[in-house]
Amino acid sequence: MKQKPKIFYHPIEGSAPLSICWYPGPYGDAHEAKGSNGVYFAAPNDEILSVQFDDVSEVKDYQELVLPNGETIAIDVVKGKVKVHRSRTTRKTG
């Protein structure tokens, strides 16, 4: 994906949901990622539009969403600063 993601994260009392958007909405239905720690929104061609992590700690946190199209979206949070890592496996997960 060539477009830089927009990150929405505003912790209150140390944690909050965290959203990453590659395209402006609307997104349609949310789909639960493997491991149940977040949801993703995909276009009909399986391109990922946005993801949301359920609860992310502001102090230090690392989470991954494994998506059925073979992508993994990971976040690394340290002292409220968020880094996004996006990778693709060679096969789809079921």
Order of alpha helices (4+ residues) and beta strands (2+ residues): beta-beta-beta-beta-beta-beta-beta-beta
